[in-house]
Amino acid sequence: MAISLRKARTIIRKALEKGREMELKPLSVVVLDAGGHVQAFEREDGAAPGRFAIAQGKAYGAVMLGMAGTAQMARAEQQAYFMASVNGVYGGQVVPVPGGVLVRDRKGAVIGAVGVTGDTSDNDAVAAVVGIEAVSLVAEI
């Protein structure tokens, strides 16, 4: 199973709606497939232009490590050398903080990741989860 373009767009729309409902700062949302490739991306008006790289880094780390942003952050706190090494392997593309959310199908297989950035990392993760659950997929924060 893969995340279709239609589902990716719905994930983004619902995540952005949640951000507006929570009165968050302007968000940027990316959906990656299981290979770490961009399926869809949107940046709200007022979001900084560099937010794509942060959203992509959150999601990329999640999908490439099979470990959501919250777990990556805990690992970075416990074993900074490991996450520094991982970031070296992936060319500095990993942002190990909440807001990088794994997307699993109903059987538990990783089929992609969502990266949200713009507000606090915890709020970013909340918005991502709402988007993922809106398309009946499983979010792992």
C-alpha positions in Angstrom: 0.0 0.0 0.0 1.2 3.5 -0.8 -0.1 6.9 0.2 -2.0 8.1 -2.9 -1.8 11.8 -4.0 -5.4 12.2 -3.1 -4.8 10.9 0.5 -1.6 13.0 0.7 -3.5 16.2 -0.2 -6.2 15.3 2.3 -3.6 14.8 5.1 -2.2 18.2 4.3 -5.6 19.9 4.2 -6.7 18.4 7.5 -3.4 19.1 9.2 -3.6 22.8 8.1 -7.2 23.0 9.2 -6.2 21.6 12.7 -3.5 24.2 12.8 -5.9 27.0 12.2 -8.4 25.6 14.7 -5.7 25.6 17.3 -4.6 29.1 16.3 -1.0 27.9 15.5 1.6 29.8 13.6 1.5 29.2 9.8 2.4 25.6 9.1 4.2 23.7 6.4 3.3 20.1 5.8 5.0 17.4 3.7 3.9 13.9 2.9 6.6 11.4 2.0 6.2 7.9 0.6 7.9 4.8 2.1 11.1 5.6 0.1 11.4 9.1 1.5 10.2 10.8 -1.7 7.9 13.8 -1.6 4.3 13.0 -2.5 2.9 16.4 -1.6 3.8 19.7 0.2 2.1 22.9 1.1 3.3 26.0 3.0 0.7 28.4 4.5 0.9 32.1 3.7 3.2 33.7 6.2 5.3 30.5 6.8 9.0 31.1 6.5 10.4 29.8 3.1 12.9 27.5 4.8 10.2 25.5 6.4 10.2 22.9 3.6 13.6 21.7 4.6 12.5 21.3 8.3 9.2 19.5 7.4 11.0 17.3 5.0 13.8 16.6 7.6 11.3 15.6 10.2 9.5 13.2 7.9 12.6 11.9 6.2 14.2 10.9 9.5 11.0 9.1 10.5 10.6 7.1 7.4 14.3 6.3 6.9 14.8 5.2 10.5 11.3 3.7 11.0 11.2 5.8 14.1 8.9 8.7 14.7 10.3 12.1 15.7 9.5 11.7 19.4 11.5 8.5 19.5 14.3 10.1 17.5 14.5 13.0 20.0 14.7 10.6 22.9 17.5 8.7 21.1 19.3 11.9 20.4 19.1 12.9 24.1 20.4 9.5 25.2 22.9 8.8 22.4 23.8 12.1 20.6 26.6 10.4 18.8 24.1 7.9 17.1 21.9 10.6 15.8 24.9 12.7 14.7 26.1 9.7 12.8 22.7 9.0 11.2 22.5 12.7 10.2 25.9 12.3 8.5 24.8 9.2 6.7 21.7 11.0 5.4 23.6 14.2 4.4 22.2 16.3 7.3 18.6 15.7 6.2 17.3 14.3 9.5 15.5 16.6 12.0 15.0 14.4 15.1 12.1 16.2 16.9 8.3 15.7 17.2 6.4 16.6 14.1 7.9 13.8 12.1 5.2 11.2 12.2 5.3 7.7 10.7 2.4 6.6 8.7 1.4 3.0 9.0 -1.3 1.0 7.2 -3.9 -1.0 9.3 -1.5 -4.0 9.2 1.3 -2.0 10.8 3.5 -1.6 7.7 5.3 1.8 7.3 4.0 3.4 4.1 5.4 6.9 4.6 5.7 9.8 6.9 4.3 13.3 7.5 6.4 16.3 8.6 4.8 19.4 10.0 6.7 22.5 11.1 5.8 26.1 12.0 4.7 26.0 15.7 6.1 24.0 18.6 7.2 20.5 17.7 4.4 19.0 19.9 1.7 21.1 18.2 3.2 20.2 14.8 2.8 16.5 15.8 -0.9 17.0 16.8 -1.7 18.6 13.4 0.1 15.7 11.6 -1.8 13.1 13.5 -5.2 14.7 12.7 -4.3 14.7 9.0 -3.2 11.1 9.0 -6.2 9.8 10.9 -8.5 11.7 8.5 -7.6 9.2 5.8 -8.0 6.2 8.1 -4.3 5.5 8.4 -2.3 5.0 11.6 -0.1 7.7 13.0 3.0 7.0 15.2 4.4 10.1 16.9 
